[in-house]
Amino acid sequence: MTHRLYTRARDTEETHLVFLGYSGSLDSVKMVTDEIYVTGGDGGLHPLWFNGLKKPMCVISIEHGGKWVGSVVVMPRTDLIASESSGAESVHRSSGQIRLWQADLQDRTLTVVAPIPLKGFGNALCFDRKARVLVEGTTRN
């Protein structure tokens, strides 16, 4: 899996950086600051990236148990990250979790603040503009 950061240096010139990460799909990307962002994908990983580095600043993997991370979102004007994972326990039963993370950008770490269990396949997260409400979308199969 790779992803690219495109920048426009001048009116006519466009450049991009290629970032190397884990194998699998990349399903969600959100900016934490103007230079740091977090990603989620089917490997259950949470890389924290810096624009100037081609490899992650840190990678968190254990918390979602290797399950697919379908959505990540950052609370506006904060360093609080929410991520949503899904995993099938059997064909007819699924479970997932929302995890709230505190990003320490100085120490380059992500720490779990709170887990929130959910039933079904989570596939969308969003904070409202005033950062008071976290909205989650789940599909039940």
C-alpha positions, 0 to 999 in steps of 0.5 A: 500500500502506498499513498501520495501527498500532492502539493502545488509549488507554483501555479503551473508546477505540481509535485507529490511525495510517495509514502510507503506503509503497510500492505493492504488497502487504505480506507481512511485518511484524516489530517491531525495538523497541517503536517501530520495525519492518520490513516486506517485500513484493512490491516488494523493499523493506525499509522501517524504520518508527517508530511516530510517523512516517507515512513510513519512516525508511529504505528499502532496495531494491537488495539483493534485486534488486526481488524479492518479500520474503516474510518478515522476522524479527528475532532476539530482543533484538537489532537483527539482521534476516533477510529472505527473497526469492524470484524466478522466473528461468523457469517451472521454475527459481527462486532466492532469498536470505536476507539478514542485516541489521544495523539501526543505529537511531541512523543509521536504516540497514540494512546487509547482514551476510551473504547466504545463497543458497537454491533455491526460493521462500522463504516463512517465517523464524523464529529460535528463542527463544534466538536460536541457530538461524534456520529457513527454509521453502522451496517448490520448484516 
